[in-house]
Amino acid sequence: MQLEQGFHIELVAAEPDIVSPVAMDIDENGRIFVVEMPGYPLDTGPTGRIKLLEIGRDGRIVRSTVFADGLVLPTGVMRWKRGVLVTAAPNVLYLEDTDGDGKADRREVVLTGFAFSNPQHTVNTPIYGLDNWIYLAHEGPAEAIIFKDTFGDRGSDIRFPGKANSPTLRPARLGVRFRPDTLGLETLAGRSQFGHAFDAWGHYFTLDNSNHARHEVIAARYLQRNPNLIIPSAMQNASDHGAAATVYPITRRPTFELLTEAGQFTSACSLTFYLGGAFPRGFERSSFVAEPVHNLVHRDLWSAAGSTFVASRAEAGREFLASSDSWFRPVNFYIGPDGALYLVDYYRKHIEHPEWTSSEHHHASLDFSAGSDRGRIYRIVANDGQPAAPIGLGRASDEELVSALERPNMWWRRTAQRLLVDRGDASAAGPLVRLFHESRSPLARLHALWTLDGLGQLETGLIEQALADPEAGVRENAIRLAETRLATTPALVEALLRLEADADPRVRFQLLCTLGSVDSPQAQAVRERLLLRDIEDEWMQVAALSSSFTSGFSPDSLASDFTVAETRGRAAFLRRVGSIIAARQDDREIARALDRVANQSDWWRATMLEGLARGARARGADPAVWRRSQTVLLHLFEQSAPAVRQGALALLKVAGLPSTARADEVLARAVATTTDRSADPVRRADAIDLLTLRPDRLPAIAERLRSIVDSSEPDRVRAAAARALGQVAHLHAGGPTRRSRRAASRIGLGSIAPFSVEKRGRAAVDARLRRKATALDESRRGDSRCGACDSRREARRAGRDIEAIRSGAGCDGRCRQGRAGLQARVREMSPDERRRS
């Protein structure tokens, strides 16, 4: 193995003590619970187990026993009360040894309803959060095609079984958090595939197999306040080196069954922040991600970026750990009580699932179970690390647990907090309050606050003091803790308003999120000033517009206060406001917005119209709501700059054209513009698109449109004409001319006849034109992808994995990505295979 300088790696456990390990947890007495999943990828029998390892003072295993068996494809474990919580779809189980023999004799289903899907996509990795909720990594089921009978389950309502009047969650592609004691159950705003993580201050991070670093910036409870706020995701892609980032394996004779190119993330899992306090200075900003396909561990360094973060590669051109052994499969990490980074090695010949591999593996190939009787757990230790302290928190008094909250290692703080909250002894409140007042450790003060909250002993006065704490992370969390008390404690509202000028951007972001539930003129004024100060931060925009009271952000106030000059942030915010107005579908509000648009600068008008169009499309707008705005939109179409004209056109496609003389005049001018070769090509294309809103007018100009398509006029005009012809009925009889086919080919329609474009649709034509232009541009730069590689990438991003494989098969290896794939396959060949090929 190649390991970053300053560290060494030690073996903790291996077969036969453990086999096929995928997750672990260390309890308050130093015992290790290990999840074994020998059944991956296809065995759905009850072969899964939880092993219990007892470790001696020398770090070696003293005893290995089966704590629980009979599990089907288990994926995660977390110590809870006197037992463990285990994720094994469709359930989250509670397993407990009640008689002290080392074996679980109590088994209860705590939560159920999760999809029994492909094991790479099932619920996993329970984590005890800073806020005393238990978080589950979950992204919903993957589409099964080859193994639909086995892994085609879509799940059901997620619920506490047998608990009357308890909440339920509809199946969704979102993470989940719950509280077993109070029957709390909520979805998160984002999702994560295998693994997820918190930093020391409670910020939540996710990943999927190709995107190894995402930050869930805004919580679901804020987004739920305003259902008309439309955002593509609540997660920020944090990596500054790309989503499917390059990785640097050193594997000898690797074998790949990839949907992405070799040499980039394709199996990223188990994002883990180093919070152990025993690595060299600077590592407290580090995270680790496993990449088992490439047999390596990647490290990033995190830095603040406004309300979110940026993850940068720790070392250029190499990884924190890489193995030359192609069977080395790191799948999980754990920060131990000794500050070491524990690494769970699944150790398999293949790690890919046959759902997404070549057909030779589709019928339970024995190759895919090779290594199911093996597995290792390693410990990565700093060379200058100190010996581990004895572990005995299970026998510690409350005062000793409170003292443990000052430890630099997150394992001690999290474990002590969980034990204190579980014990529920109100007498611990006194020591916790003293710790908050006396400790020099900001993290100790932070855990004291949340532990008091978990015990129901957090006083309002202490929150007010925390709001003035010198550490920004404490102030940020104090704002969150204040939220549930604002309705009954006006003093806390006043204290929050005083934080308006806080120097820390994440404190201001949290303040804006929290004040979104406060209905007062003072709160609205602070929200506006916070937004104006950080208008270029898109997440501040989202926070402001998530408020339950967005009427304050009206076009009238925006015109004077928020859009003095065009900037990227101001334009993005205005688009969001327009989208919300359209999504609310209030015809009077829409009319007022358009009246304001008519009196603004071109960038303001174009941006607002674009936002209105987005909101109308997203909500499936009722044309009746927009009819009173048809005249204004026609005026904007004729009198405005191109971006404004196109925004008006997008809304006319929703509103329709009025049956008025004015509309007939506009259409007549559009017909004239269509064939005016001296007119701007963009205006001509827009004129043709306008004519498509009256399909009954198109037959009369069909010959003109055909001549445009058959000509050498600008591609944009010809594409618009082709789209219009697609709406002309009964023009197939004569069939396309040879010249028509050549013209269609030149504008990116291939051999598609211009008269049968309606079979493809406008979106398909536009997409092919865009790909054609992009391919031409990229080929000039010498780095093009072929159509097959593009189709594979698009299908994979949409979750259509089988389609991705089939599309990729069409690549002939002449493009850059195709060459990379072929080179990877050639590296796998033996000399004889290379000669034959």
C-alpha positions in Angstrom: 0.0 0.0 0.0 1.0 3.6 -0.7 0.1 5.8 2.3 0.6 9.5 2.8 3.8 10.4 4.6 3.6 10.6 8.4 1.2 7.7 8.9 1.3 3.9 9.2 -1.4 1.3 8.9 -2.1 -1.6 11.3 -4.3 -4.7 10.9 -7.1 -4.9 13.5 -9.1 -7.8 12.3 -9.2 -10.3 9.4 -10.8 -13.6 8.3 -11.8 -15.9 9.9 -12.7 -13.4 12.7 -14.6 -11.3 10.2 -15.7 -11.8 6.6 -17.3 -9.4 4.1 -17.4 -6.4 6.5 -19.2 -3.3 5.4 -19.6 -1.2 8.6 -18.6 -0.9 12.2 -19.2 0.9 15.5 -17.3 1.0 18.7 -19.4 1.1 21.9 -18.8 2.9 25.2 -16.8 -0.1 26.5 -14.5 -0.4 23.5 -16.2 -3.4 21.9 -16.5 -3.3 18.1 -19.7 -4.2 16.3 -19.1 -5.3 12.7 -21.7 -5.7 10.0 -21.0 -8.6 7.7 -22.7 -8.8 4.3 -21.4 -12.0 2.5 -24.6 -12.1 0.4 -23.6 -9.2 -1.9 -24.4 -8.8 -4.7 -27.2 -11.3 -5.4 -27.8 -13.6 -2.4 -31.0 -12.5 -0.6 -30.9 -15.3 1.9 -30.4 -14.5 5.6 -26.6 -14.7 5.5 -25.9 -11.3 7.1 -24.4 -11.1 10.6 -23.3 -8.7 13.3 -20.0 -9.7 14.8 -18.9 -8.6 18.2 -15.1 -8.1 18.6 -13.5 -7.6 22.0 -10.1 -6.0 21.8 -7.2 -6.3 24.2 -4.9 -3.6 25.5 -2.4 -4.5 22.7 -5.1 -3.7 20.1 -5.5 -7.3 19.1 -8.7 -9.3 19.0 -9.4 -11.3 22.2 -12.7 -12.7 21.1 -15.0 -12.7 18.1 -18.6 -13.9 18.5 -21.7 -13.7 16.4 -23.9 -11.1 18.1 -26.8 -11.6 15.6 -27.4 -13.5 12.4 -30.2 -14.2 10.0 -30.0 -10.7 8.4 -30.6 -10.0 4.8 -28.0 -7.7 3.2 -27.4 -5.5 6.3 -25.7 -2.1 5.6 -25.0 -0.2 8.8 -24.8 -0.4 12.6 -25.0 2.2 15.5 -24.8 1.7 19.2 -28.1 2.6 20.8 -29.2 2.2 24.4 -28.2 -1.4 25.5 -28.0 -2.8 22.0 -27.5 -1.6 18.4 -29.6 -0.3 15.5 -29.0 -2.1 12.3 -30.1 -1.0 8.8 -31.3 -4.0 6.7 -34.0 -2.9 4.2 -36.9 -2.7 4.4 -36.2 -2.3 8.2 -34.2 -0.5 10.8 -33.8 -3.1 13.6 -33.0 -2.9 17.2 -30.9 -5.8 18.5 -30.1 -6.3 22.2 -28.4 -8.9 24.4 -30.6 -9.0 27.5 -28.9 -11.9 29.3 -25.2 -11.1 28.9 -24.2 -14.1 26.8 -22.9 -11.9 23.9 -25.8 -12.8 21.6 -28.8 -10.6 20.7 -31.9 -12.3 22.1 -34.2 -9.2 21.5 -35.0 -8.2 18.0 -37.5 -5.4 17.2 -38.4 -3.5 14.0 -38.0 0.2 14.8 -38.7 1.6 11.3 -39.9 -0.1 8.2 -41.0 0.7 4.6 -37.6 1.3 3.0 -37.2 -0.2 -0.5 -35.5 -3.6 -0.8 -33.5 -2.4 -3.8 -30.1 -3.0 -5.2 -27.8 -3.2 -2.1 -25.7 -0.2 -3.3 -28.8 1.9 -2.9 -30.6 0.7 0.2 -30.9 2.6 3.5 -27.6 2.5 5.4 -25.2 4.2 7.9 -27.2 5.3 11.0 -25.4 8.2 12.7 -26.2 9.9 16.0 -26.4 13.6 15.2 -25.4 16.6 17.3 -29.1 17.5 17.6 -29.9 14.0 19.2 -31.7 12.8 16.0 -30.5 9.6 14.3 -29.7 10.2 10.6 -30.0 7.5 7.9 -28.3 7.7 4.5 -31.0 7.1 1.9 -31.5 8.0 -1.7 -34.4 5.7 -2.7 -34.5 2.6 -4.9 -32.4 2.2 -8.1 -34.2 1.1 -11.2 -33.7 -2.7 -11.6 -33.9 -4.1 -15.1 -31.8 -7.3 -15.1 -32.7 -8.3 -11.6 -36.1 -6.7 -11.3 -37.7 -9.7 -9.6 -35.0 -9.6 -6.9 -34.4 -5.8 -6.5 -37.4 -4.2 -8.0 -39.2 -3.2 -4.8 -40.1 0.5 -4.6 -40.7 0.6 -0.9 -43.8 1.8 1.0 -44.7 4.4 3.6 -41.8 4.7 6.1 -43.3 4.3 9.6 -42.9 3.1 13.1 -44.7 -0.3 13.0 -47.3 -0.9 15.6 -47.2 2.7 16.9 -50.7 4.2 16.6 -50.9 7.9 15.6 -47.1 8.0 14.8 -46.0 9.9 11.7 -45.3 8.3 8.3 -43.3 9.4 5.3 -44.2 8.8 1.7 -41.5 7.1 -0.3 -39.1 9.7 -1.6 -35.5 10.0 -2.8 -34.4 11.8 0.3 -32.5 11.1 3.5 -34.4 10.3 6.7 -33.9 11.3 10.4 -35.8 9.9 13.3 -36.0 9.7 17.1 -37.2 6.3 18.4 -38.1 7.6 21.9 -40.3 10.4 20.8 -41.4 8.9 17.5 -40.0 11.8 15.5 -39.7 11.1 11.8 -38.7 13.5 9.0 -37.2 13.6 5.6 -34.1 15.6 4.9 -33.6 18.1 2.1 -31.0 16.0 0.3 -30.0 12.4 -0.2 -26.9 10.2 0.1 -26.0 6.9 -1.5 -23.7 4.9 0.8 -22.5 6.9 3.8 -22.9 10.5 4.9 -21.2 12.7 7.4 -21.3 15.6 9.8 -18.5 18.0 10.6 -17.8 19.1 14.2 -20.5 21.9 14.0 -23.3 19.8 12.8 -23.2 20.7 9.1 -24.5 17.7 7.0 -22.7 16.2 4.0 -23.6 13.6 1.4 -22.3 11.9 -1.7 -23.2 9.5 -4.5 -21.0 7.1 -6.4 -19.6 9.7 -8.8 -20.0 12.9 -6.7 -17.8 12.5 -3.6 -18.5 15.8 -1.8 -21.8 17.5 -1.3 -23.1 19.9 1.3 -26.8 19.9 2.3 -26.9 23.6 2.7 -30.5 24.3 3.7 -32.7 22.0 5.9 -36.0 20.6 4.8 -38.0 22.4 7.5 -37.1 25.7 5.9 -37.9 24.7 2.3 -41.3 23.3 3.4 -42.4 26.7 4.5 -42.7 27.9 0.9 -43.9 25.2 -1.5 -43.7 27.6 -4.4 -39.9 28.0 -4.1 -38.4 25.8 -6.8 -34.8 24.8 -6.5 -33.0 22.0 -8.3 -31.4 20.7 -5.2 -30.7 21.6 -1.5 -27.2 20.3 -1.9 -24.1 22.2 -3.1 -21.5 20.2 -5.1 -18.5 21.1 -3.0 -15.5 19.6 -4.9 -13.4 22.2 -6.7 -11.9 19.3 -8.7 -15.1 18.1 -10.3 -18.0 15.9 -9.4 -16.7 12.8 -11.2 -13.2 13.8 -10.1 -10.0 12.2 -11.3 -8.5 9.7 -9.0 -5.0 8.2 -9.0 -4.9 4.4 -8.6 -1.8 2.3 -8.5 -3.5 -1.1 -9.0 -1.6 -3.8 -10.8 -3.7 -5.5 -13.5 -7.0 -3.9 -12.5 -10.4 -5.2 -13.7 -13.2 -2.8 -14.4 -16.9 -3.0 -15.1 -17.5 0.7 -15.3 -20.3 3.1 -16.3 -17.8 5.9 -16.2 -14.2 6.1 -17.5 -11.4 4.5 -15.6 -9.5 7.0 -13.5 -12.5 8.9 -12.0 -14.8 8.5 -9.1 -17.4 5.7 -9.9 -17.9 4.1 -6.4 -17.4 7.0 -4.0 -18.7 6.0 -0.5 -18.4 6.6 3.2 -17.6 10.3 3.4 -15.9 10.8 6.8 -14.6 14.0 8.4 -11.5 13.5 10.5 -12.6 14.6 14.0 -10.3 12.4 16.0 -7.9 15.0 17.3 -4.8 12.7 17.0 -3.6 13.5 13.4 -1.2 16.3 12.6 -2.3 19.9 12.7 -4.5 20.8 9.7 -6.2 17.4 9.4 -9.2 18.7 11.3 -10.2 20.2 8.0 -9.8 16.9 6.2 -12.4 14.4 4.9 -11.9 10.9 3.5 -13.8 9.1 0.8 -13.5 5.5 -0.2 -13.2 4.5 -3.9 -13.3 0.7 -3.9 -13.4 0.2 -7.6 -10.0 1.9 -7.9 -8.7 0.5 -4.6 -7.9 3.8 -2.9 -8.8 6.4 -0.3 -9.2 10.0 -1.3 -8.5 13.0 1.0 -9.9 16.5 0.6 -9.3 19.8 2.6 -12.3 21.8 3.3 -12.6 25.6 3.5 -15.4 28.1 4.0 -17.2 29.6 1.0 -19.9 31.9 2.2 -22.8 29.9 3.5 -21.3 26.7 2.2 -17.9 25.0 1.7 -15.3 24.0 -0.9 -13.5 20.7 -0.9 -10.0 20.8 -2.5 -7.7 17.9 -3.2 -5.2 17.4 -0.4 -2.3 16.3 -2.6 -1.9 16.8 -6.3 -1.6 13.7 -8.4 -1.8 11.1 -5.6 -4.2 9.8 -3.0 -4.0 9.5 0.8 -3.9 5.7 0.4 -3.8 3.5 -2.7 -3.2 -0.2 -3.0 -1.7 -2.2 -5.8 -3.9 -5.1 -4.8 -7.0 -5.2 -7.1 -9.0 -7.0 -4.3 -8.5 -4.2 -1.8 -12.0 -2.7 -1.4 -12.2 0.1 1.2 -16.0 0.6 1.8 -16.2 2.4 5.1 -14.4 4.4 7.8 -14.7 5.0 11.5 -13.0 7.5 13.9 -12.1 5.4 16.9 -11.7 6.4 20.6 -7.9 6.3 20.0 -8.1 8.9 17.3 -7.2 6.4 14.6 -9.0 6.2 11.3 -10.4 2.7 11.0 -10.8 1.4 7.5 -13.2 -1.4 6.5 -11.9 -3.5 3.6 -14.6 -5.6 1.9 -11.8 -7.5 0.0 -13.5 -8.8 -3.1 -12.5 -9.7 -6.6 -15.4 -7.6 -7.9 -17.2 -4.8 -6.2 -19.5 -3.7 -9.1 -23.0 -5.1 -9.1 -23.9 -7.3 -12.1 -27.0 -5.1 -12.7 -24.6 -2.8 -14.4 -21.9 -5.1 -15.8 -21.5 -7.2 -18.9 -24.0 -10.0 -19.6 -21.5 -12.7 -18.6 -22.1 -11.8 -15.0 -25.9 -11.5 -15.2 -26.6 -15.1 -14.0 -25.0 -15.3 -10.6 -21.4 -15.7 -11.8 -19.3 -17.2 -9.1 -16.7 -14.5 -9.8 -18.9 -12.0 -8.0 -18.8 -13.9 -4.8 -15.1 -14.5 -4.9 -13.7 -13.1 -1.6 -17.0 -13.5 0.4 -15.0 -15.5 3.0 -12.4 -12.7 3.4 -12.3 -9.2 4.8 -10.2 -6.9 6.9 -10.3 -3.9 9.3 -7.3 -1.6 9.4 -6.3 1.2 11.7 -4.5 4.2 10.2 -2.4 6.0 12.8 -0.1 9.0 12.9 3.5 8.1 13.4 3.8 10.5 16.3 0.4 9.5 17.8 0.0 8.9 21.6 -1.1 5.6 23.2 -4.9 5.2 23.4 -6.5 5.9 26.8 -8.5 3.2 28.5 -12.2 3.1 27.4 -14.9 2.8 30.1 -17.6 5.3 29.5 -20.2 2.7 30.1 -19.3 2.7 33.8 -18.7 6.5 34.0 -20.7 8.7 36.3 -22.7 11.6 34.8 -20.0 14.0 35.9 -17.3 12.0 34.2 -19.5 11.9 31.0 -19.8 15.7 31.2 -16.0 16.0 31.4 -15.7 13.7 28.3 -17.4 16.5 26.3 -14.2 18.4 26.5 -12.2 15.7 24.7 -10.8 16.7 21.3 -12.0 13.4 19.8 -15.5 13.4 18.4 -16.0 9.8 19.5 -15.8 10.7 23.2 -18.0 13.7 22.8 -20.7 12.0 20.8 -20.7 8.9 22.9 -20.9 10.9 26.2 -23.7 13.0 24.9 -25.7 9.9 23.7 -25.2 8.2 27.1 -26.3 11.3 29.1 -29.4 11.8 26.9 -30.2 8.1 27.2 -29.9 8.1 31.0 -32.2 11.1 31.1 -31.0 12.2 34.6 -32.0 15.9 35.1 -29.2 16.2 37.8 -26.7 16.3 35.0 -28.0 19.7 34.0 -25.9 21.5 36.7 -22.5 20.1 35.6 -23.5 20.8 31.9 -24.3 24.4 32.7 -21.0 24.8 34.5 -19.2 23.2 31.6 -20.7 25.8 29.3 -19.7 28.7 31.5 -16.2 27.5 32.3 -14.9 25.5 29.4 -12.3 27.0 27.0 -13.3 24.5 24.4 -16.0 25.8 22.0 -16.9 22.3 21.0 -17.4 21.4 24.7 -19.8 24.4 25.0 -21.6 23.2 21.9 -22.2 19.7 23.1 -23.2 21.0 26.5 -26.0 23.0 24.8 -27.3 20.1 22.7 -27.1 17.6 25.6 -29.1 20.0 27.8 -31.6 20.2 25.0 -31.8 16.4 24.7 -32.5 16.3 28.4 -35.2 19.0 28.2 -33.1 21.2 30.6 -32.0 24.0 28.3 -32.9 27.4 29.7 -33.7 30.4 27.6 -31.1 32.5 29.4 -28.3 30.1 28.4 -29.4 30.3 24.7 -29.1 34.1 24.9 -25.6 33.8 26.3 -24.7 31.3 23.5 -26.0 33.8 20.9 -23.2 36.1 22.1 -20.5 33.3 22.3 -17.1 34.3 20.8 -17.1 31.2 18.6 -19.2 31.5 15.4 -20.1 27.8 15.4 -21.7 28.1 18.9 -23.7 31.2 17.8 -24.9 29.4 14.7 -26.1 26.4 16.7 -27.7 28.7 19.4 -29.8 30.2 16.6 -31.1 26.7 15.8 -31.7 26.0 19.4 -33.8 29.2 19.7 -36.1 28.3 16.9 -38.6 26.2 18.8 -38.9 28.8 21.6 -39.4 32.0 19.5 -43.2 31.9 19.7 -43.3 32.0 23.5 -40.1 34.0 24.2 -40.0 37.5 22.6 -36.6 38.1 24.3 -35.0 35.5 22.0 -36.4 37.2 18.9 -34.8 40.5 20.0 -31.6 38.7 20.7 -31.7 37.2 17.2 -32.3 40.5 15.5 -29.2 41.9 17.2 -27.1 39.3 15.2 -27.8 41.0 11.9 -24.3 42.4 11.7 -22.5 39.2 12.6 -19.2 38.8 10.9 -19.6 35.1 10.1 -21.5 34.3 6.8 -22.9 31.0 8.1 -24.2 32.7 11.2 -26.0 35.2 9.0 -27.3 32.4 6.8 -28.7 30.5 9.8 -30.2 33.7 11.1 -31.9 34.4 7.8 -33.3 30.8 7.8 -34.6 31.1 11.3 -36.1 34.5 10.9 -38.1 33.2 8.0 -40.7 31.9 10.5 -41.0 35.2 12.4 -43.8 37.5 11.3 -43.0 41.0 12.2 -41.9 44.2 10.4 -38.6 44.2 12.3 -37.9 40.6 11.2 -38.8 41.4 7.6 -36.5 44.5 7.6 -33.6 42.4 8.9 -34.3 39.7 6.3 -34.1 42.2 3.6 -30.9 43.7 4.9 -29.3 40.3 5.3 -30.2 39.4 1.8 -28.9 42.7 0.3 -25.6 42.3 2.1 -25.0 38.7 0.7 -27.1 38.9 -2.5 -24.3 37.2 -4.5 -24.6 34.1 -2.3 -27.3 31.9 -4.0 -28.0 30.1 -0.8 -28.8 33.4 1.0 -31.4 34.0 -1.8 -32.9 30.6 -1.1 -33.0 31.2 2.6 -34.7 34.5 2.2 -37.3 33.1 -0.2 -38.0 30.1 1.9 -39.6 32.4 4.4 -43.3 31.9 5.2 -43.7 35.6 4.5 -42.2 36.3 1.1 -44.7 39.0 0.2 -42.1 41.6 1.4 -40.0 40.6 -1.6 -42.4 42.2 -4.2 -41.4 43.5 -7.6 -42.1 47.0 -6.4 -39.5 46.8 -3.6 -37.2 44.8 -5.8 -37.1 47.5 -8.4 -35.7 50.1 -6.0 -33.8 48.1 -3.3 -32.5 44.9 -4.9 -31.8 45.6 -8.5 -29.9 48.9 -8.7 -27.4 47.4 -11.1 -27.1 44.0 -12.8 -25.0 41.4 -11.1 -25.0 37.6 -11.4 -26.5 37.3 -7.9 -29.2 40.0 -8.4 -30.3 38.4 -11.7 -30.5 34.9 -10.1 -32.6 36.3 -7.2 -34.9 38.1 -9.6 -35.4 34.8 -11.5 -36.3 33.1 -8.3 -38.8 35.8 -7.4 -40.4 35.5 -10.8 -40.6 31.8 -10.5 -42.4 32.0 -7.1 -44.9 34.6 -8.5 -45.7 32.3 -11.4 -46.0 29.2 -9.3 -48.5 30.9 -7.0 -50.8 31.3 -10.1 -52.4 34.5 -8.9 -53.5 36.4 -12.1 -53.5 39.8 -10.3 -50.0 39.3 -8.9 -48.7 38.2 -12.3 -50.3 41.2 -13.9 -48.7 43.5 -11.4 -45.3 41.9 -12.0 -45.6 42.3 -15.8 -46.7 45.9 -15.4 -43.5 46.5 -13.4 -41.5 44.6 -16.1 -42.6 47.1 -18.8 -40.9 50.0 -17.0 -37.5 48.4 -16.3 -34.2 48.0 -18.0 -33.7 45.2 -20.4 -31.7 42.9 -18.1 -34.4 43.4 -15.4 -37.2 42.6 -17.8 -35.5 39.6 -19.3 -34.6 38.1 -16.0 -38.0 38.5 -14.5 -39.7 37.0 -17.6 -37.3 34.1 -17.5 -38.2 33.5 -13.9 -41.9 33.7 -14.6 -41.6 31.2 -17.4 -39.7 28.8 -15.1 -42.3 28.9 -12.5 -45.2 28.5 -15.0 -43.6 25.5 -16.6 -42.7 23.9 -13.2 -46.3 24.1 -11.9 -48.1 23.3 -15.1 -49.7 26.7 -15.3 -53.4 27.2 -16.1 -53.5 29.3 -19.3 -56.6 31.1 -17.9 -54.5 32.7 -15.2 -52.3 34.3 -17.9 -54.9 35.5 -20.3 -55.1 39.0 -18.9 -51.4 39.3 -19.5 -51.4 38.4 -23.2 -51.5 42.0 -24.5 -48.5 43.0 -22.4 -46.6 39.9 -23.5 -47.3 40.7 -27.2 -46.0 44.2 -26.7 -42.8 42.9 -25.1 -42.3 40.4 -27.9 -42.4 43.1 -30.5 -40.6 46.0 -28.8 -37.8 44.5 -26.8 -34.2 43.2 -26.9 -33.7 39.5 -27.9 -33.6 38.2 -24.3 -36.8 40.1 -23.4 -38.5 39.0 -26.6 -37.6 35.3 -25.9 -38.9 35.6 -22.3 -42.1 37.0 -23.5 -42.4 34.2 -26.1 -41.8 31.6 -23.4 -44.8 33.0 -21.5 -47.0 33.3 -24.6 -46.5 29.6 -25.0 -48.2 29.3 -21.7 -50.8 32.1 -22.1 -51.6 31.6 -25.8 -52.3 34.3 -28.3 -55.5 36.4 -27.9 -58.1 36.4 -30.7 -57.7 40.1 -31.4 -56.9 42.3 -34.3 -53.7 43.3 -32.5 -52.6 39.7 -32.4 -53.3 39.3 -36.1 -51.2 42.3 -36.9 -48.3 40.8 -34.8 -48.6 37.5 -36.6 -48.7 39.2 -40.0 -45.4 41.0 -39.2 -44.0 37.7 -38.0 -44.8 36.1 -41.4 -42.9 38.9 -43.1 -40.0 38.7 -40.8 -39.7 34.9 -41.4 -38.7 35.3 -45.0 -36.8 38.6 -44.6 -33.1 37.5 -45.1 -31.9 41.0 -44.0 -33.5 40.6 -40.6 -31.5 39.4 -37.6 -31.5 35.5 -37.6 -32.5 35.4 -33.9 -35.5 37.6 -34.5 -36.5 35.5 -37.5 -36.3 32.3 -35.4 -38.4 33.9 -32.7 -40.9 35.0 -35.3 -41.3 31.4 -36.6 -41.7 30.1 -33.0 -44.4 32.7 -32.5 -46.3 31.4 -35.5 -46.3 27.9 -34.0 -48.7 29.3 -31.4 -51.3 29.4 -34.1 -50.9 26.0 -35.9 -53.9 26.8 -38.1 -51.8 29.5 -39.8 -48.9 27.2 -40.6 -50.2 25.4 -43.7 -50.4 28.7 -45.5 -46.6 29.3 -45.1 -45.5 25.6 -45.3 -43.7 26.2 -48.6 -41.8 29.1 -47.2 -40.7 27.1 -44.2 -39.7 24.2 -46.5 -37.5 26.5 -48.5 -35.8 27.8 -45.4 -35.1 24.2 -44.2 -33.7 23.3 -47.7 -31.5 26.5 -47.8 -28.1 27.4 -46.4 -29.5 30.0 -44.1 -28.4 30.2 -40.4 -28.9 27.0 -38.5 -31.0 28.7 -35.9 -33.6 29.9 -38.5 -33.6 26.5 -40.2 -34.1 24.6 -36.9 -37.1 26.9 -36.1 -38.5 26.2 -39.5 -38.1 22.5 -39.0 -39.9 22.6 -35.7 -42.7 24.6 -37.3 -43.1 22.0 -40.1 -43.3 19.4 -37.4 -46.7 20.8 -36.5 -48.0 20.9 -40.1 -50.4 18.0 -40.6 -50.7 15.7 -43.6 -47.4 16.7 -45.3 -45.9 13.2 -45.5 -47.4 12.1 -48.7 -44.8 13.6 -51.0 -41.9 12.5 -48.8 -38.7 14.4 -48.3 -36.5 15.4 -51.2 -32.9 14.4 -51.4 -32.0 18.1 -51.0 -34.2 18.2 -47.8 -32.3 15.2 -46.3 -29.0 16.9 -47.0 -30.2 20.1 -45.4 -31.6 18.2 -42.4 -28.2 16.5 -42.0 -26.3 19.8 -42.1 -28.4 21.3 -39.3 -28.0 18.3 -37.1 -31.1 16.3 -37.9 -29.2 13.4 -39.5 -31.4 11.5 -41.9 -34.7 12.7 -40.3 -37.0 14.1 -42.9 -38.0 17.7 -42.1 -41.7 16.8 -42.6 -41.6 14.1 -39.9 -40.0 16.2 -37.2 -43.2 16.1 -35.2 -42.4 12.4 -34.5 -39.2 13.6 -32.8 -40.6 16.7 -31.1 -39.2 20.2 -30.6 -37.0 19.2 -27.6 -35.3 16.4 -29.6 -34.5 18.7 -32.5 -33.1 21.4 -30.2 -31.1 18.8 -28.3 -29.5 17.4 -31.5 -28.7 20.9 -32.7 -27.0 21.7 -29.3 -25.0 18.4 -29.4 -24.0 19.1 -33.0 -22.7 22.6 -32.2 -20.9 21.4 -29.0 -19.3 18.5 -30.9 -18.0 20.9 -33.6 -16.6 23.2 -30.9 -15.0 20.4 -29.0 -13.5 18.8 -32.1 -11.8 22.0 -32.9 -10.2 21.8 -29.4 -9.3 18.2 -29.9 -11.1 16.9 -26.9 -14.5 15.8 -28.3 -16.7 13.0 -27.0 -18.7 10.9 -29.5 -22.5 10.7 -29.5 -22.3 7.3 -27.9 -20.3 8.6 -25.0 -22.6 11.6 -24.6 -25.7 9.3 -24.6 -24.0 7.1 -22.0 -23.2 10.0 -19.8 -26.7 11.6 -20.1 -28.4 8.2 -19.4 -26.2 7.6 -16.4 -26.9 11.0 -14.9 -30.6 10.3 -15.3 -30.3 7.0 -13.5 -30.9 4.9 -16.6 -27.9 2.7 -16.1 -28.7 -0.1 -18.5 -29.3 2.4 -21.2 -25.9 3.9 -20.4 -24.2 0.6 -20.9 -26.0 0.0 -24.2 -25.2 3.5 -25.5 -21.6 3.2 -24.5 -21.2 0.1 -26.6 -21.6 2.3 -29.7 -18.4 4.1 -29.1 -15.7 3.2 -31.7 -12.8 4.6 -29.5 -11.9 7.5 -31.7 -13.1 10.2 -29.3 -11.0 11.2 -26.2 -13.3 9.4 -23.7 -13.6 6.4 -25.9 -9.8 6.2 -26.2 -9.5 6.4 -22.4 -11.9 3.5 -22.1 -10.1 1.4 -24.7 -6.8 2.1 -23.1 -8.1 0.9 -19.8 -9.4 -2.3 -21.4 -6.1 -2.8 -23.2 -4.2 -2.5 -19.9 -6.4 -5.3 -18.5 -5.5 -7.7 -21.4 -2.8 -10.3 -21.4 -0.1 -10.1 -24.1 -1.9 -12.8 -26.1 -5.2 -11.0 -26.0 -3.5 -7.8 -27.1 -2.0 -9.5 -30.1 -5.3 -11.0 -31.1 -7.1 -7.7 -30.8 
